[in-house]
Amino acid sequence: MRLLTFWAVLFLPYLAASAEKKSAALSRVPPDGIAIPAEQRAALISKVAKVAEDVSLLKNKLPNESKLSAFAPDVQIFHKAVDWALRENEFYRSNEFGLARQLLNQGSERAQALMAGKAPWITATGLVVRAYTSIIDGSIQPYGLVVPPNFQPDSTHRYRLDVWLHGRDNNLTELKFIADRLRSLGEFTPPDTIVLHPYGRYCNAFKFAGEMDVIEAIEHVKQNYPIDENRIAIRGFSMGGAGTWHLAAHYGGYWTAAAPGAGFAETALYTRALIKEPFPPSYEQTLWHLYDATDYAANLFNCGVIAYSGELDPQKQAADMMAKALQSEGLSLRHLIGPGVQHKYEPGTKKELARQFDELMERGAEKVPRRVRLTTFTLRYNQQKWLRVDALEKHWERARIDGELAGTDSVDLKTANIAALTLDFAGNPFGSKAVRATVDGQNVELKNSGTPNVWQAHLVKESGIWKAGQATGLRKEHALQGPIDDAFMEPFLFVRPTQKAMNTAIDTWTTAELKKALTEWRLQFRGDARVKDDAEVNETDLANYNLVLWGDTSSNKILARIADKLPISWSAQEIRVGSKTFQSTKHIPVLIYPNPLNPKRYIVLNSGFTFAEFGAASNAQQTPKLPDYAIIDMGVPAAKRLGSGIALAGFFDEHWKLRD
């Protein structure tokens, strides 16, 4: 048996990830499928139309206030799965034509049941497919469940919830995902446990909208099934292992335990990005701090973790890197290694993993742990248990809080790179008492500003002095901190220009980029982005959505309204960014910024998600490619844009101002 050398483990993990290796050669994801025989296509189109008619009848029969209307997505998802496969040429094997008919039949059966006032699948056990409407883009997103045979919907019993994240499969459309979820129990089915299989919006390693899909799916399950909040676990393998590493580390206080298998945990070594020039630009390397789980290892202080790797699997590198990161935080990693196997579970070790993991889950999580640790580089990930960061001194540098309940009415806090924070205790352990907080050696008396059932208090640092209070004024805050890609993790709306731009180059460029952004969102995140003409945007849109404005100050009416309130200026002759100027006939700005018409939402100029061209490569490459703002050379093709096509790029400071 030949063991891999240290250097192979460190630098060549991509060799084992055959699915990711193959994906790099694809021109698009999901790839184009096989030809559909004419009679098969005609039969499926007819059946799709019938289910679409059933969905339409449901909407008329079940008004929004009807309880049964909440189950309409459970019908719509079967229609979407086949409709999209037909529209996007996403059939990959001939047997999928029969699977498509079966899914349409099930959708039709559910529609008929709902129209009769019934929804039998919501109390079913075994394999169940459900769906929800995403707040991000209004799309219908599926998930699979394994419901234990002892499930009783009216019982007071609360069930453990295990979230399982799937591996990469470039052909994993909704059709294939649903078919798999109706015939396979998956890797682990613990007793007395509901197992949730999120779709993750296809294959993005459960990042960005894929990350939010996991969160939305969990919330949907909790609304429909009796879940024990203190026994929620996350695990997965390969790409799902990568997703488990990052979700466990970013939301460590949410999970009772995590069991990542293989995957990747950081960017630089896994992608070999710094082995050979040209290196990624410094701002892109800075943005690796968004998803590198190694940066967030301290957050696993409040989460039990058992990692698994095959002895001969190059992706063992992920667990080795996390072990080092945890060790640097004074923590250790429990790491089970399957002897003699590569990228798969070894049966004996898998059985031991299940046993140890069940032991962790049986203990449950502490509702109010005595000690909590939190580390972050961004306010997107700003909470662990009863600690929440509200403002940083500087983004993309490490921030820390170590909090400890020091008695019945006191809290000790040690911070670094924190400008404001909140103590948030569910269940109000202090009652009506004032609490003495010792923050970096300074004493502050705090009183409850929450409700009788939630003890909450805010602290802010001014001129190095901590005091009770909150950060004020325009500044970066949770879900309002950038970079550009952050806008697409919340509800967003593309705003199309209706006038002529300052020059034809801008019209040509923005028209093409808007079309590409819509196409790539549909393919890679499996939804249709909301789109409105600028003249149709109303106050409800301003209140509810991040606005993605396409065009310039002449062509887009919303952009014209806010142009003088942005940190850059844009005329027919030049774009001015601080002391730097660029020709408007050759360049265009892209940026993210609080919307001057509603500073609690973003505006984005002329950009969809920034890594669209990397969707077919390794999932580790699906990281932000642009920071808060950039000036793009419109003459450089998209494939080369992230090299020579970026004339300027940077981050705004904590108050959304240009840095000196």
FITILUM-808505 format. One record per residue (C-alpha): residue in three letters; x, y, z negated. Coordinates in steps of 0.001 Angstrom, whole numbers, plus 500000, padded with zeros to 6 digits. Example, Ala and Ser with C-alpha at 12.3 -4.5 7.8 and 13.67 -1.06 7.14 Angstrom:
# FITILUM-808505
Ala512300495500492200Ser513670498940492860
# end
This chain:
# FITILUM-808505
Met500000500000500000Arg501527503318501061Leu500887506220498702Leu500659509749500089Thr503552512011499286Phe503134515117497194Trp503449517347500252Ala500846515403502175Val498422515743499300Leu499166519440499017Phe499129520537502630Leu497287517994504757Pro493848517467503178Tyr492106518282506432Leu493295514986507912Ala490796513016505835Ala487830515263506488Ser486957513786509871Ala483634515602510113Glu485316518965509606Lys488163518026511969Lys485734517188514752Ser483693520319514137Ala486608522589515010Ala486308521528518666Leu482638522416518904Ser481455525500520777Arg478473525913518464Val476916524341515404Pro474726522436515373Pro476055521103518703Asp473966520606521817Gly472074517336521763Ile471189514670524325Ala468786515064527214Ile465150514400526298Pro463193512301528833Ala460396514389530351Glu457548512211529063Gln459039512124525555Arg459375515902525562Ala455813516392526787Ala454411514056524120Leu456372515764521350Ile455405519253522522Ser451762518216522496Lys452085516770518988Val453967519849517748Ala451167522041519095Lys448599519948517221Val450447520305513915Ala450873524040514594Glu447094524211515016Asp446683522383511684Val448986524926510016Ser446964527768511494Leu443723526220510229Leu445296525864506795Lys446122529560506660Asn442504530410507458Lys441067527850505043Leu443448528448502139Pro443672532131501181Asn446828533250499383Glu445083533209496021Ser444226529518496385Lys446426527191494333Leu446612524825497292Ser448125527561499493Ala451371527126497533Phe451722523682499137Ala451454524914502741Pro455282524889503180Asp455129521128502484Val453205520880505745Gln455025523574507710Ile458428521974507223Phe457446518912509274His456375521184512113Lys459579523251511882Ala461816520163511883Val460559518933515251Asp459760522300516814Trp463304523556516225Ala464844520296517440Leu462950520751520699Arg463666524466521088Glu467376524238520231Asn468133520904521962Glu468972519227518649Phe468133515567519279Tyr471322513502519029Arg470169509868519262Ser467309508291521152Asn465783506848517972Glu465169510410516763Phe462254510741519196Gly460399508122517165Leu461479509774513904Ala460092513065515191Arg456692511456515849Gln456690509998512335Leu457458513376510784Leu454720515065512797Asn452263512375511714Gln453194512964508079Gly452784516711508521Ser449369516176510058Glu448335513850507222Arg449376516431504649Ala447472519150506481Gln444305517070506524Ala444699516310502819Leu445125519994501943Met442055520934503971Ala440173518348501929Gly441426520011498742Lys444086517398497901Ala447884517249497735Pro448784513681496735Trp452520514067497388Ile452932516501494477Thr452306513680491992Ala454041510953494024Thr457030509002492748Gly459996507706494726Leu461203509598497788Val459353512882498337Val460060515772500726Arg459007519245499607Ala459618522758500923Tyr459449526390499864Thr459397529826501494Ser462735531582501039Ile462684535169499858Ile465838535847501903Asp464274535656505367Gly460785534191504895Ser461891530871506394Ile460580527474505338Gln463377525416503766Pro463183521692502891Tyr464492519707499985Gly464276516052499004Leu463380514557495649Val463788511196493995Val460997511130491413Pro461316508405488755Pro458590505737488541Asn457630506832485014Phe456749510362486193Gln453492511647484729Pro452668515194485862Asp450377515912482911Ser452772514540480290Thr454599516770477821His457778514824478607Arg460577516888480179Tyr462790515272482801Arg466511515601483336Leu467276517235486710Asp470296516189488776Val471172518263491848Trp473026516305494555Leu474862518226497293His475295516433500628Gly478444516128502719Arg479103517783506053Asp477253516414509056Asn477183518670512103Asn474000516929513283Leu472166517531510003Thr469231519494511350Glu465975519649509418Leu464768516634511395Lys467703514436510365Phe467774515768506808Ile464076515031506231Ala464337511599507839Asp467285510781505552Arg465400512022502493Leu462475509740503290Arg464565506581503513Ser467614506908501221Leu467773507209497431Gly471274508669497622Glu474406507861495626Phe472999508167492084Thr469484507654490687Pro469722507822486882Pro466676506615484939Asp464169509182483689Thr465713511740486039Ile464407513792488937Val467121514032491582Leu467023517107493827His468673517008497261Pro468881520605498565Tyr469302521120502290Gly471619524071501677Arg470571525606504995Tyr472642523096506973Cys476445522911506554Asn477992525959504906Ala479376524226501791Phe476453525665499820Lys477796529193500097Phe475988532469500839Ala472384531669501845Gly473264527997501315Glu474127528830497710Met470862530704497287Asp469024527704498755Val470257525568495854Ile469034528189493384Glu465683528681495127Ala465120524930495417Ile465832524429491703Glu463397527197490790His460748525663493046Val461217522271491385Lys460974523854487923Gln457671525482488923Asn456238522161490076Tyr457766519536487769Pro458394519415483982Ile462162519926483773Asp464314519886480636Glu466201523214480856Asn468980521819478680Arg469685518832480942Ile470408520139484432Ala473383518694486318Ile475106519247489630Arg477190516810491646Gly478154515981495211Phe480814514476497446Ser483058515793500242Met481497519098501364Gly479042518501498538Gly482000518124496198Ala483294521513497357Gly479860522980496716Thr479810521390493281Trp483186522876492379His482160526388493290Leu478613526296491898Ala479794524703488659Ala482536527279488214His480460530299489192Tyr477432529296487113Gly479158527252484420Gly476699528187481710Tyr473718527016483739Trp474701523358484025Thr474914520743481337Ala477495518870483402Ala479052518691486860Ala480604515801488816Pro482445516988491931Gly483804514342494265Ala486601515310496695Gly485789518493498631Phe487973521596498409Ala488353524125495613Glu490467526941497058Thr491364528450500406Ala495072529156500816Leu496549525670500414Tyr493567523743501724Thr493468525697505006Arg497269526151505185Ala496490529802505938Leu499787531076504530Ile502057528458506076Lys502503530113509453Glu502085533629510827Pro499938535471511679Phe498587535468508145Pro495034536578507413Pro494888540313506616Ser495252541291502975Tyr491561542177502559Glu490543538707503776Gln492951537103501308Thr491475539316498577Leu488025538018499472Trp489118534433498865His488482535369495228Leu484763535222496015Tyr484549531444496453Asp487837529951495215Ala486676527787492296Thr490199527761490850Asp489757531461490034Tyr486691530687487901Ala487982527632486011Ala487527529301482595Asn483757529358483178Leu483747525561482846Phe484362526040479117Asn480592525675478603Cys480047522913481182Gly481055519255480980Val483006518195484096Ile484007514763485394Ala485826514829488726Tyr486180511863491073Ser488783511243493797Gly489846508294495866Glu493471507393495109Leu494442507714498791Asp492146510630499657Pro493995513821500661Gln491008515719499283Lys492147514627495824Gln494008517918496174Ala490856519742495019Ala490760518012491629Asp494527518380491242Met494279522119491867Met491357522466489462Ala493238520477486813Lys496101522979487048Ala493703525930486899Leu491943524481483858Gln495240523728482162Ser496244527380482566Glu493049528245480659Gly493821525800477852Leu491263523297479154Ser491611519763480519Leu489888517944483368Arg488441514460483052His489416512950486423Leu488392509443487491Ile490383507999490399Gly489121505156492571Pro492036502762493134Gly493042501915496692Val490344503942498487Gln490379507046500614His487375509350501160Lys484671507347499386Tyr483512506064496012Glu485216502908494740Pro482388500739493303Gly483887500049489878Thr484967503647489310Lys481606504886490566Lys479869502752487949Glu482130504135485207Leu481526507690486473Ala477778507152486221Arg478101505809482668Gln480254508671481428Phe478131511274483189Asp474939509895481650Glu476567510204478227Leu477306513874478877Met473758514496480032Glu472239512695477069Arg473864515189474712Gly472271518110476558Ala473485521693476594Glu473628524093473669Lys470940526761473942Val473094529337472155Pro476707528146472063Arg478874529710469397Arg481607530589471891Val481286531647475517Arg483966532408478085Leu483405534335481281Thr485804535216484070Thr485045536790487429Phe486421538901490252Thr483054540269491366Leu479721541266489856Arg477981538784492154Tyr479004536226489496Asn478529538150486265Gln476878535928483646Gln477636532926481441Lys475150531996478719Trp474647535077476497Leu477358537223478124Arg476720539416481148Val479120541827482867Asp477409544987484140Ala480410546959485429Leu484046546281486232Glu486961548644486023Lys488160547343489383His486675544747491707Trp488724541824493053Glu491013541821490029Arg490401539286487280Ala487930540294484592Arg487407538344481360Ile485241538215478277Asp485748535814475403Gly482737536025473084Glu482171534337469745Leu479374534410467183Ala481356535269464088Gly478517535021461568Thr474787535469461165Asp474958539108462239Ser478268539659464021Val479855539045467406Asp483525539213468378Leu484373540123471973Lys487705540343473758Thr487608541857477245Ala489828542673480203Asn488866544757483266Ile485317545240481922Ala483580548633481874Ala480094547615480684Leu478441544444479405Thr475249543055477918Leu474625540585475116Asp471511538612476039Phe470295536006473531Ala467176534034474447Gly465212533057471370Asn466491536045469354Pro468858534371466860Phe469297537641464910Gly465663538518464291Ser465327542209463393Lys468902542549462125Ala471356545044463486Val474446543273464788Arg478048544325464309Ala480026543819467482Thr483811543894467360Val484930544670470919Asp488664544682471566Gly489135545532467905Gln486561548360467892Asn483412548113465738Val480040548965467283Glu476637548571465630Leu473992547210467976Lys470210547061467752Asn467850544916469792Ser466667546639472967Gly464916543511474231Thr461684541823473198Pro460863540001469935Asn461823536720471673Val464982538026473370Trp467755539847471536Gln469549542146473959Ala472033544969473604His474229546921476010Leu477806548149475619Val479733550590477778Lys483376551677477696Glu484146555361478185Ser487708556704478021Gly488769553436476438Ile486132553607473676Trp483333551027473419Lys479881552231472361Ala476249551168472591Gly474797552192475960Gln474733551451479670Ala476748552500482707Thr475048555317484610Gly475286556885488036Leu475936555255491386Arg478368552415490883Lys478873548794491846Glu476576546405489982His475286542848490297Ala473981542177493856Leu475085545697494787Gln478843545301494915Gly479716544174498465Pro481308542883500640Ile479228542992503840Asp478242539319503580Asp476629539922500182Ala473671541636501881Phe472574538301503323Met472209536620499910Glu469117538734499163Pro466003539637501229Phe467132541520504336Leu465634543139507425Phe467315543824510774Val466361547311511998Arg466459547658515779Pro467152551093517377Thr464566552599519734Gln466511555581521105Lys469605555975523246Ala472993555888521546Met475631558604521778Asn477267556650524607Thr476512553570526686Ala479350551565525111Ile477586551677521732Asp474270550616523281Thr475919547710525095Trp477895546593522035Thr475091546792519489Thr472586545074521789Ala474953542139522245Glu475920541996518558Leu472308542087517369Lys471435539224519711Lys474440537235518466Ala473607537913514815Leu470034536674515279Thr471204533559517128Glu473916532643514629Trp471636533195511643Arg469104530839513209Leu471682528168514050Gln473929528301510988Phe471463529355508274Arg468302527836509772Gly466000530823509596Asp464664533612511784Ala465828536954510452Arg463143539577509963Val463367542284512666Lys461606545633513002Asp461984548670515217Asp463337551679513328Ala460033553574513741Glu458104550769512021Val460149550631508801Asn457932551656505874Glu458220552296502147Thr457546548632501341Asp460507547642503515Leu462723550196501773Ala461683548796498398Asn462037545098499235Tyr464878544629501718Asn468511545246502406Leu468358547091505728Val470756546033508483Leu470830549056510784Trp471888548564514385Gly472959551420516652Asp474261554866515754Thr472976558159514375Ser471349558999517719Ser469716555662518476Asn468533554480515042Lys466049556720513240Ile466760555299509786Leu470496555773510254Ala469864559348511390Arg467948560020508123Ile470842558914505914Ala473879559853508035Asp474876562832505883Lys474710560703502716Leu477211558050503848Pro480913558042502882Ile481928558263506557Ser480940560787509249Trp480032559845512808Ser479643562193515770Ala479669561770519533Gln483401562509519529Glu484784560815516437Ile484305558610513413Arg485940560067510315Val486909557848507376Gly488644559980504769Ser491612561558506535Lys491537559062509430Thr489678559602512726Phe488711557251515556Gln487218557879518997Ser483464557189519052Thr483624556084522680Lys485896553178521735His485094552366518113Ile482136551584515905Pro481806551465512111Val480469548489510180Leu479917548801506454Ile477833547982503415Tyr476608550727501077Pro473746551419498666Asn470771552660500670Pro470423556419500024Leu466646555962500429Asn466654553258497701Pro470021552843495918Lys468919549481494478Arg469170547961497955Tyr471935547867500564Ile472209549257504013Val474546547475506427Leu475722549018509674Asn476052546874512780Ser476974543505511302Gly475539540090510683Phe477439537636508501Thr481101538136509267Phe482356534557509682Ala479965533481512469Glu482779532429514809Phe484180530151512093Gly481017528123511523Ala482312525225513607Ala485626525044511780Ser486409523778508295Asn483895524842505662Ala486844526306503777Gln487069528877506619Gln483529530093505948Thr484677533028503849Pro484070536765504338Lys486180538126507176Leu485493541814506508Pro485398543812503256Asp483081546761502424Tyr483796548743505598Ala485684548435508878Ile486217550312512121Ile485950547939515075Asp487421548358518549Met484419547698520814Gly486687546695523688Val488122543644521928Pro486203540379522512Ala484560538824519452Ala486909535810519493Lys489924538138519038Arg488227540868517015Leu489431539751513591Gly492984540219514752Ser493704543206516968Gly490115544448517012Ile490024545892513484Ala491362549440513490Leu490713549975509776Ala489163548009506912Gly488888548447503177Phe486926548394499929Phe485008551207498280Asp485845551911494649Glu483567551160491678His481506554285492415Trp481129553483496119Lys483665556110497131Leu486561555766499530Arg489757554870497726Asp492633557354497912
# end
